Amino acid sequence: MGFRVQWRRKRGTDEWHVYTFIADRPIRQLKDKIRALTSRTSQQNPRDVLIRLNQIMRGWANYFKHAVCKAALSSLASFTWHRVISWWMALHRWNWEEVRRRFTDRNGRWQKLSADGVELFDLQAVTVTRYRYRGNTIPTPWTCLNHA
């Protein structure tokens, strides 16, 4: 279902644990969807494209947030940012100085990309909650004596 499960040694110890990673195919498919929406020759409304990108990325991140995925989410956030910026540069005929002027504050910090009040979803902000092995602590109805 899009995950790759592996036994790995925990960093800094001699303990071995089961880790789930995101497989390569879902990452490739997400990048293909982002590329399709942010084609440099696209004349779509940037607000509509950001809404659709946010829907896709939010759903994807919520599905895969239980894996070891912090680096993958960071890489995908950077990929999406660059795709949107390059699309807007082609759409509005901006050069890099105009992009920096529009999307940085007075201190030189980058602001979130937004169009008509819709901000680009930040994949890096997703909290990763990994699955915890519970083993025998999972309650089971078959151990109860009064089951009739």
N, C-alpha and C positions, 0 to 999 in steps of 0.2 A: 504494500500500500504506500510505497514511496519512501520507506525507511530501510536503512541498512543496519543490521544488528551485529555487533562484534564484541568479542571478549578482548579487553584491553587492561593493561596494568595501570593502576592509578598513579598519576604523576607524583613522584617523591616517596612512594611506598612500594612494598612488595605485594600489595593486595591486588587481586584481579576482580574486575567488575564487568557487567554487561552494559555496553553503551549503545545507544541508538543514534544514528547519524542520518542526515537527509541524503537520499540517493542522488545520483547525478541527473537522472532523467527529469525529476520535478523542477530542478534548478534550471535546466535547459529549457523546459517548457515555459516557465515563468519569464525567462529572458526573451523567449520568442514572442510572448504576448506583449511584453513591454516594447519590444522593437516594432511590432505591428501597430501599436497605438501611437508611437512617437516617431513615425517615419518623417524624414526631413522634408518630404514633398507634401505632407499632409496639410490640408487647409481646415481641419476641424477646429471647433471652438475649444480653446485651451481649458475652459472651465469644465466642459463635458468630458474631456480627456482626463483631467485630474480626478474627477468623480469616479470614472471607470477604473483608473489606475488604483485609486484608494480602495475601491471595493475588491479588486483582485488581490492586491497586496495584503489587505487586512485579513481576508479569508485564508489566504495562503499561510500567513504568519501564525494565525490562530490554530491552524491544523498542525503545523510543524513545530510549535513552540515547546513541545515536550521532548525534543531531540537535543543533541549537542549541536547548537546551531548559531551561537552568538557571532562567530566569525563569518558564517555564510550570510546571516542577516545584514551584517555590516557591509559586506562586499556587494550584496544586492541593493542596499540603500545607495551606495556610491554609484553603482551602475545606473540605477534609475535616475538619480540626480543628474548625472552627465548626459543621459539620453534626453531628458526633458530640457535641459539647458541648451544642448546643441540643436534640438528641434525649434526652440523659441528663437535661437540666434538666426536660424534659416528663415523662420516664419516672419520675424520682424526686421530682418536685416540688421541685427545688432552686431557690433564687434565686442571683444572681450572687455574693453573699458566700459562700455555701456551696460554690460551684464553686471560687472562689479559695482557700478554706480547704482543700479536699480536694486540689487539684492544684498548689499552690505549696509550696516548702520554706520554711524559717525566714528565708531571705534574700530571699524574694519572687520567686524564679525559678520559672518554670513547669516542672513535671515532665512526663514523657511520659504520655499517656493510657494507662491499662491497666485491664483487668477480669479478675480471677481469674488473674493472672500472664501475660496476653497483652497485649503493648504494641502500640499503633498504629504501623504502619510509617511511617517518616519519609521522604517523597519527596525532601526537600532533601538527604538524606545520600547519594543516588545519585551516583556519580562519572560525569561526562559525559566520554566518550572519543569525540571526533569522528573521522570517517573521514578518513584521510590519503590524498591522491592519490599513487599510487606510479608511475603511468605506465609507462615502459619497464623499470622494475626488477622487474616481476612476472615470475617465471620461466615460460617457455613450453616445452613439450616438443617443439615443432616446429622449434626451432633446433638440436637435437642432430643430429649427423651419423650416429651409429650407432643408428638407430631400427628396424632390422630385426631 
